[in-house]
Amino acid sequence: MEGVKALYQRAADAGDTYAMARLADMREEVGDKSGSEALYQQVADAGDTDALMYLAQLKEDAGDLTGAEAAYERAASAGVAHALTYLAELKEDAEDFEGAEAAYERAANAGDTDAVLRLAQLREEAGDIDAAKALYQQAGDSGHADALVRLADLHEWSGDQKGAERYYQQAAATGDTAILVHLAELRKAAGDVDRAEALYQQAAANPIALSNVARTRERAGDREGAEVLYQRAGDSGHAGALVRLAELREWAGDEKGAERNYQLAAATGDPDILIHLARMRDEAGDQKSAETFYQQAADSGELDSEEARLRWPFGLDADGSPTPPWT
């Protein structure tokens, strides 16, 4: 390592900025922050904007906010588009909200849509909803889905359902399943059942996301709505959604509904589901069905060895039937 370091040092002494940057990395790794910063300063002074950004972050980490700000400003002047956003975040962390907003404005004017979105959020937090809407619209026009969703939310909360739906539809064009589900629910509430069903079917193309939306509904106390979405996700082949639906049915006392969904989920071969089904059939007194599910779990190789030994002390024959006692 010393030999490599010596080679980098020789190259750095000859003015090689890459070698200086590598030496700066090495200094930082051994805890020599000031030495690392000095080398990055040399590389940055040579016109390397990556080094300038790294130098700004080193200064920020060291608590030198004035030095970090100056470095970000230099990087922005050198054409590093995201330097202004870093500068805005620095000011925001320092609770200089006026300075942060000014930096976000500069970044937004330079075409940074994330900065436009953050500026819209700041306007909204300050209670200037009209300005926030205009900025969300600006970000949305640049293809920022989050901005469109937020714009839709604002219209929905103000009672403008048509405006909300228009923006949700624009956001849904990005393929976000959660937006499709919300839009479907809006259409259902408006009595447009056919359109709602079409949107639900479109959302079902991503059953994992659909199941996540169902869990959100469940946490909000809308168990009926959650079950509908779990069912749709399950119909699209999501075993986890079927298991959750079975659990909800089981807790509601619907043993038949629970078992039906467990059986559908068990078709995936998950041994835990098979074991749960076996125990359900045991409790219902259906020993024959219970035995079948236990054997399927054993065939998967996942049934606990102790439980298998207790159930079949002499093992299983090749056809899956319990081996009789040895004579």
Secondary structure, 3 states (H helix, E strand, C coil): CHHHHHHHHHHHHCCCHHHHHHHHHHHHHCCCHHHHHHHHHHHHHCCCHHHHHHHHHHHHHCCCHHHHHHHHHHHHHCCCCCHHHHHHHHHHHCCCHHHHHHHHHHHHHCCCHHHHHHHHHHHHHCCCHHHHHHHHHHHHHCCCHHHHHHHHHHHHHCCCHHHHHHHHHHHHCCCCHHHHHHHHHHHHHCCCHHHHHHHHHHHCCCHHHHHHHHHHHHHCCCHHHHHHHHHHHHHCCCHHHHHHHHHHHHHCCCHHHHHHHHHHHHCCCCHHHHHHHHHHHHHCCCHHHHHHHHHHHHHCCCCCHHHHHHHCCCCECCCCCECCCCC
